[in-house]
Amino acid sequence: MGITANNPDRKSWLEIAPESDFPIQNIPFGVFLTKENIVTVGTRLGDFAIDLGALQQLGYFEGIELTDDVFLQDTLNDFISDGKKTWRLVRNRIADIFDAENPALRDNKKHRDVVIFKMEDVEMQLPVFIGDYTDFYSSKEHATNVGKMFRDPENALLPNWLHIPVGYHGRSSTIVPSGIPVHRPMGQTMPADATTPVFGPSRLVDFELETAFITTDANIMGENIPVNEAEDHIFGMVLLNDWSARDIQKWEYVPLGPFLAKNFASSISPWIVTMDALEPFRCEQPKQEPAPLPYLQQEGNHAFDINLQVAIAPENTEETVVCNSNLKYMYWTMSQQLAHHTINGCRINSGDMMGSGTISGPTEDSFGSMLELTWGGKNPIPMKDGTERKFINDGDTVIIRGYCKNDTIRIGFGEVSTKLLPPITTK
């Protein structure tokens, strides 16, 4: 079945700005709350939110096998469980409904009034119930930079790094959508001049520029997913700011790795951009040397050319762009990550989220964290308001944006924008 929604010549009867992240060729999926306090599954075209539950009730998905309430729920999990064939059928149908040449909804004002909302009139929700969250560590540049800072610069990568997509299990309870502020975490740290740890707010709160992919029900316990089938089980992608407290992390990460420094907050963009929409932006992944073991070897292009940007906006002040990077720099691909994740028989469910790990490029302005951009705080970044940043201050808003663009279309993710607030302290 073809991906007819991707036709670059298709136009919509809705007014969509040429540089919008959400042309008719995108059709992402999300969940939003209307002014009437109704939660619904939807999509987005330009600056319009589309109620898919209303579209289904009005019969616009006739002929596609869907349960009656699949778009009337507060998460996308059930729809994601329907599988790739259904995702593609629905996305193709939405493209047809909003095609400039299709009068069915275009010329029916009564239907339009219950289907189409302005984005300013809806409140975006977390799009899926995330049962499990795994974060990888798959940027060679990032891993090398961290290794140089904290270990032997001549042996920055640990011995296993070039052989396996390194990852750890995160915490799904503190994943929030864009717009929800997060608080500076409290915890133990070991100051450089101290002999015993101290307790207090983290002084080194950092962003991590990441993307994440959302899975469908992929396997049964004990079964692995072959690398050449992995992409069939990936619904789509979001932008991810995987917040980090560097001073807490430095004290706790040996011997078992990230814990409190990483699980206090992770922020994601609310629209899931499907892998079908990203298909035109496949590109070659970095050469892997030595060659990975056979279960991780794949042919063809499995990286994606997604431009990524990070900006910091101090309170009531203009933002400063601090990083421009790209997902294509990642050493390990999403399909390799998923294949490795399940090679031991680990079960993957609908709505599971897999973070890419910090995405750093080859140049200093493409590093995906303040840890790298300021080289551990040694090289502060000037803001447009005249202040400097070594790490993130209370009141700062961190904004991550992402988009793909070729000669004919632009497909974007919107943004994940999150304000850092002071810690919550209990008396």
C-alpha distance (Angstrom), angle and dihedral (degrees) to the residues before:
residue distance angle dihedral
M1 . . .
G2 3.79 . .
I3 3.80 126.7 .
T4 3.80 96.4 -118.6
A5 3.82 91.4 167.2
N6 3.82 88.6 71.5
N7 3.82 94.9 64.1
P8 3.83 101.4 134.1
D9 3.83 91.0 -152.6
R10 3.80 93.9 58.3
K11 3.82 116.4 113.5
S12 3.79 129.2 -168.0
W13 3.79 129.2 -132.8
L14 3.81 86.4 -135.6
E15 3.80 114.6 88.1
I16 3.82 107.1 -107.7
A17 3.81 123.5 175.3
P18 3.84 113.8 -119.3
E19 3.82 92.9 -120.2
S20 3.81 95.4 44.7
D21 3.81 117.2 133.1
F22 3.80 87.6 -138.2
P23 3.82 112.6 57.8
I24 3.80 120.5 156.4
Q25 3.83 87.7 -90.6
N26 3.83 91.4 64.6
I27 3.83 108.5 53.4
P28 3.82 99.4 169.4
F29 3.80 123.3 -174.5
G30 3.78 129.1 -122.6
V31 3.79 145.6 140.0
F32 3.80 124.6 -108.1
L33 3.80 141.7 178.3
T34 3.81 118.3 -130.7
K35 3.81 127.4 -146.8
E36 3.80 86.9 -99.6
N37 3.84 88.1 60.8
I38 3.79 92.0 -111.4
V39 3.80 115.9 145.8
T40 3.79 114.9 -147.7
V41 3.78 142.2 164.2
G42 3.78 110.7 -110.1
T43 3.76 150.6 161.1
R44 3.79 132.8 -135.7
L45 3.79 133.9 -126.3
G46 3.78 115.3 -179.8
D47 3.78 107.5 -48.7
F48 3.80 93.5 -20.1
A49 3.81 128.4 99.3
I50 3.81 113.9 -148.8
D51 3.81 120.7 -148.8
L52 3.80 105.3 -137.6
G53 3.79 91.9 -175.7
A54 3.81 90.1 60.4
L55 3.80 91.3 45.0
Q56 3.79 90.6 53.4
Q57 3.82 93.6 47.4
L58 3.81 89.1 51.7
G59 3.81 90.5 55.0
Y60 3.81 100.7 -109.1
F61 3.82 92.8 132.2
E62 3.80 94.7 51.8
G63 3.81 111.3 148.0
I64 3.81 94.8 30.3
E65 3.80 114.7 102.8
L66 3.81 104.2 -120.1
T67 3.78 131.5 146.8
D68 3.81 112.4 -110.8
D69 3.80 94.5 -111.6
V70 3.82 101.8 36.7
F71 3.83 92.1 113.6
L72 3.80 95.9 35.1
Q73 3.80 94.3 72.3
D74 3.79 132.6 96.9
T75 3.83 94.6 -119.7
L76 3.80 137.8 40.5
N77 3.81 94.2 -130.1
D78 3.81 97.5 107.2
F79 3.80 92.7 46.3
I80 3.80 90.2 48.6
S81 3.82 89.1 51.3
D82 3.83 89.3 59.0
G83 3.80 89.0 75.2
K84 3.78 140.8 -132.1
K85 3.82 97.5 -56.2
T86 3.80 91.6 57.1
W87 3.82 93.7 43.9
R88 3.79 89.5 54.3
L89 3.81 94.8 45.6
V90 3.81 91.7 50.8
R91 3.80 94.4 45.3
N92 3.83 91.6 48.1
R93 3.81 89.9 49.2
I94 3.82 92.7 50.6
A95 3.80 89.4 51.9
D96 3.81 89.4 52.1
I97 3.83 93.1 48.0
F98 3.80 92.1 54.1
D99 3.81 96.3 37.9
A100 3.79 112.0 126.4
E101 3.82 90.9 -122.2
N102 3.82 96.1 52.7
P103 3.84 112.9 90.8
A104 3.84 98.0 -178.8
L105 3.81 97.4 97.7
R106 3.80 96.8 9.8
D107 3.82 92.3 66.4
N108 3.82 97.5 37.4
K109 3.81 106.8 86.1
K110 3.81 93.6 178.4
H111 3.80 91.0 57.9
R112 3.81 93.9 41.7
D113 3.81 90.8 55.5
V114 3.82 92.5 61.1
V115 3.80 97.4 36.7
I116 3.81 106.1 44.5
F117 3.81 126.2 61.5
K118 3.79 132.4 174.1
M119 3.80 111.2 -111.7
E120 3.81 89.8 -124.6
D121 3.81 88.8 61.9
V122 3.82 97.7 55.6
E123 3.79 133.7 66.7
M124 3.79 116.5 -138.8
Q125 3.81 118.7 -130.7
L126 3.80 134.5 -163.5
P127 3.82 99.6 -74.3
V128 3.81 98.8 -143.3
F129 3.77 139.7 23.9
I130 3.79 99.0 -111.7
G131 3.77 107.9 -149.4
D132 3.80 96.1 174.4
Y133 3.78 133.5 17.4
T134 3.80 126.3 -164.3
D135 3.80 123.9 -175.8
F136 3.79 120.5 -157.2
Y137 3.80 130.9 -157.8
S138 3.79 100.0 -143.1
S139 3.81 108.4 142.4
K140 3.79 110.3 100.5
E141 3.80 91.1 -161.2
H142 3.81 92.3 52.0
A143 3.80 94.3 45.5
T144 3.80 90.1 47.8
N145 3.81 92.9 49.6
V146 3.79 92.5 50.0
G147 3.80 90.8 45.7
K148 3.79 90.9 52.5
M149 3.80 91.8 50.6
F150 3.78 99.3 45.6
R151 3.80 105.5 22.7
D152 3.79 140.4 23.4
P153 3.84 108.8 -37.5
E154 3.80 89.2 -148.6
N155 3.81 91.4 56.2
A156 3.78 101.0 31.4
L157 3.82 96.5 150.4
L158 3.79 118.1 67.4
P159 3.85 114.7 -122.5
N160 3.81 95.0 -103.1
W161 3.81 97.8 48.1
L162 3.82 98.3 89.1
H163 3.81 91.8 46.8
I164 3.83 105.4 47.9
P165 3.81 137.2 28.1
V166 3.81 96.2 -110.9
G167 3.81 114.4 -141.4
Y168 3.78 145.4 154.2
H169 3.79 136.2 -151.6
G170 3.80 113.1 -99.9
R171 3.77 133.2 -166.9
S172 3.82 120.1 -92.8
S173 3.83 97.1 -169.0
T174 3.82 92.9 78.3
I175 3.81 99.4 46.0
V176 3.81 108.3 118.9
P177 3.81 135.1 178.1
S178 3.78 125.0 -110.4
G179 3.80 113.9 -71.5
I180 3.81 96.9 35.4
P181 3.85 108.8 113.8
V182 3.79 120.9 -133.0
H183 3.79 129.8 -147.8
R184 3.78 128.7 -124.4
P185 3.81 105.7 -103.9
M186 3.78 127.5 -120.5
G187 3.78 121.0 -138.6
Q188 3.77 150.1 119.8
T189 3.78 121.6 -56.9
M190 3.79 134.4 173.6
P191 3.82 110.2 -137.0
A192 3.79 115.4 -145.7
D193 3.80 93.4 -111.8
A194 3.83 96.6 42.2
T195 3.80 132.1 97.6
T196 3.81 96.2 -161.9
P197 3.81 129.8 37.8
V198 3.79 123.5 -98.1
F199 3.80 129.8 -147.3
G200 3.78 124.4 -132.2
P201 3.80 145.6 92.0
S202 3.79 117.8 -34.7
R203 3.80 111.3 -100.3
L204 3.80 95.0 -164.4
V205 3.82 107.5 56.1
D206 3.80 110.6 166.6
F207 3.79 139.7 -178.6
E208 3.79 122.3 -129.1
L209 3.79 117.0 -150.8
E210 3.80 106.1 -137.1
T211 3.76 144.6 144.9
A212 3.79 124.1 -144.4
F213 3.78 135.2 -157.4
I214 3.80 127.5 -142.0
T215 3.81 119.7 -140.1
T216 3.77 136.2 -150.8
D217 3.82 125.9 -140.5
A218 3.77 96.4 -62.4
N219 3.80 112.7 169.5
I220 3.76 147.1 -11.6
M221 3.78 122.3 -101.4
G222 3.80 109.6 -77.1
E223 3.80 94.4 24.8
N224 3.78 123.8 105.7
I225 3.81 128.6 -147.6
P226 3.82 113.5 -124.4
V227 3.78 113.0 -126.0
N228 3.82 91.9 -121.4
E229 3.84 90.3 56.7
A230 3.79 98.4 41.3
E231 3.82 97.4 95.4
D232 3.82 90.6 58.0
H233 3.81 87.0 67.3
I234 3.82 96.6 49.9
F235 3.81 113.0 93.7
G236 3.79 98.2 -172.8
M237 3.77 148.9 -61.8
V238 3.81 141.8 -89.1
L239 3.79 135.1 -172.2
L240 3.80 114.0 -101.8
N241 3.79 132.6 -158.9
D242 3.79 102.2 -167.3
W243 3.80 99.3 -166.3
S244 3.78 116.9 -143.5
A245 3.82 136.3 -166.9
R246 3.80 102.1 -149.3
D247 3.81 98.0 -168.5
I248 3.81 93.4 49.5
Q249 3.81 89.4 45.6
K250 3.80 93.8 51.7
W251 3.82 91.2 56.2
E252 3.81 98.7 43.0
Y253 3.81 108.6 32.6
V254 3.82 97.2 86.7
P255 3.01 120.4 106.7
L256 3.81 104.3 5.1
G257 3.79 104.4 24.1
P258 3.83 133.7 -126.7
F259 3.80 117.6 7.8
L260 3.83 127.9 138.6
A261 3.79 91.9 6.3
K262 3.80 89.6 65.4
N263 3.80 108.8 29.0
F264 3.82 101.4 63.0
A265 3.83 94.1 85.2
S266 3.80 143.7 -7.8
S267 3.82 119.3 178.7
I268 3.82 125.7 -157.2
S269 3.79 136.9 -173.6
P270 3.84 110.0 -105.5
W271 3.83 100.3 -130.7
I272 3.80 118.1 75.6
V273 3.80 109.3 -145.8
T274 3.80 108.9 -150.0
M275 3.78 124.2 -124.8
D276 3.82 87.0 -122.1
A277 3.82 90.0 61.3
L278 3.81 90.1 49.6
E279 3.81 94.2 48.9
P280 3.85 94.7 100.3
F281 3.80 90.0 57.3
R282 3.77 100.9 59.7
C283 3.79 114.1 134.0
E284 3.78 140.4 171.6
Q285 3.79 116.8 -74.4
P286 3.83 122.1 -133.8
K287 3.80 115.0 -79.7
Q288 3.80 110.6 -94.2
E289 3.80 115.6 -138.2
P290 2.92 122.7 -150.0
A291 3.79 94.9 31.6
P292 3.80 110.2 -109.9
L293 3.79 121.3 -115.0
P294 3.83 114.8 -77.8
Y295 3.83 95.7 -97.0
L296 3.83 88.6 62.0
Q297 3.80 98.5 42.8
Q298 3.81 117.4 108.9
E299 3.79 138.6 170.7
G300 3.79 128.4 -137.8
N301 3.78 130.8 26.3
H302 3.80 115.1 -40.8
A303 3.80 101.7 159.0
F304 3.81 123.1 89.7
D305 3.80 128.5 -138.4
I306 3.82 100.3 -130.0
N307 3.80 118.0 158.6
L308 3.80 112.3 -140.6
Q309 3.79 131.2 -166.4
V310 3.80 135.7 -178.1
A311 3.80 125.7 -159.9
I312 3.81 131.9 179.7
A313 3.81 119.2 -147.6
P314 3.82 114.8 -167.7
E315 3.82 112.8 -147.4
N316 3.82 112.1 -67.6
T317 3.82 90.6 -6.0
E318 3.79 137.7 108.5
E319 3.79 115.5 -91.1
T320 3.81 124.6 -106.9
V321 3.81 119.7 -146.4
V322 3.81 107.8 -131.7
C323 3.82 103.2 171.2
N324 3.81 140.9 29.1
S325 3.79 114.7 -175.7
N326 3.81 142.1 144.5
L327 3.80 136.6 -130.4
K328 3.83 90.4 -131.8
Y329 3.82 89.5 77.8
M330 3.82 91.8 69.7
Y331 3.82 112.3 117.8
W332 3.80 96.0 -153.3
T333 3.82 118.6 48.6
M334 3.81 126.8 -136.4
S335 3.80 91.2 -109.6
Q336 3.81 90.8 52.8
Q337 3.80 90.2 48.5
L338 3.81 92.4 52.3
A339 3.81 93.4 44.0
H340 3.80 91.5 50.9
H341 3.82 92.1 44.4
T342 3.82 90.2 59.1
I343 3.80 101.7 34.9
N344 3.82 88.2 99.8
G345 3.82 92.5 49.6
C346 3.81 97.5 -96.3
R347 3.81 109.9 165.5
I348 3.82 118.6 -121.8
N349 3.82 119.7 -156.5
S350 3.78 138.3 -165.1
G351 3.80 109.5 -79.2
D352 3.80 97.4 21.1
M353 3.80 111.5 145.5
M354 3.80 126.2 -143.3
G355 3.81 118.1 -166.6
S356 3.79 119.1 -148.4
G357 3.77 95.8 -140.1
T358 3.78 122.0 -119.3
I359 3.82 110.6 -33.6
S360 3.79 112.1 -139.6
G361 3.77 126.3 170.0
P362 3.81 131.2 -151.1
T363 3.83 96.9 -91.5
E364 3.80 129.0 68.9
D365 3.81 93.0 -115.7
S366 3.83 90.2 55.1
F367 3.81 97.0 58.2
G368 3.81 110.2 124.9
S369 3.81 102.5 -140.6
M370 3.79 140.2 42.6
L371 3.80 87.6 -118.9
E372 3.80 88.1 68.0
L373 3.80 100.2 29.9
T374 3.82 91.6 56.6
W375 3.82 93.4 28.8
G376 3.78 94.1 -123.2
G377 3.81 93.4 -34.4
K378 3.81 96.2 -54.6
N379 3.83 94.2 113.2
P380 3.84 110.4 41.3
I381 3.81 118.3 -154.9
P382 3.84 116.5 -125.8
M383 3.80 116.6 -127.8
K384 3.79 124.3 -146.8
D385 3.83 89.7 -111.0
G386 3.80 91.3 61.8
T387 3.80 96.9 -102.8
E388 3.80 126.1 113.4
R389 3.78 133.7 -131.3
K390 3.78 129.4 -149.3
F391 3.80 90.8 164.1
I392 3.83 134.7 -12.4
N393 3.83 118.9 -55.1
D394 3.81 126.6 -150.0
G395 3.79 107.7 -90.5
D396 3.81 93.7 30.7
T397 3.80 118.9 126.2
V398 3.80 116.7 -147.4
I399 3.81 114.0 -152.8
I400 3.81 123.4 -167.0
R401 3.80 119.7 -171.1
G402 3.79 131.2 -177.3
Y403 3.79 137.8 -177.1
C404 3.81 144.2 155.9
K405 3.79 122.3 -138.6
N406 3.78 136.8 -178.8
D407 3.80 133.9 162.6
T408 3.80 93.7 -70.0
I409 3.82 112.5 26.0
R410 3.79 144.4 23.3
I411 3.82 119.3 -147.3
G412 3.80 115.8 -171.0
F413 3.77 142.4 177.7
G414 3.80 98.5 -144.3
E415 3.78 107.6 -134.7
V416 3.76 146.1 -65.8
S417 3.80 107.2 -134.5
T418 3.80 119.9 -178.1
K419 3.80 133.4 173.0
L420 3.82 120.3 -145.7
L421 3.82 112.8 -135.9
P422 3.83 129.3 -169.0
P423 3.81 116.8 -87.0
I424 3.78 121.7 -81.2
T425 3.79 107.2 -120.0
T426 3.78 124.5 -165.8
K427 3.80 121.0 -144.3
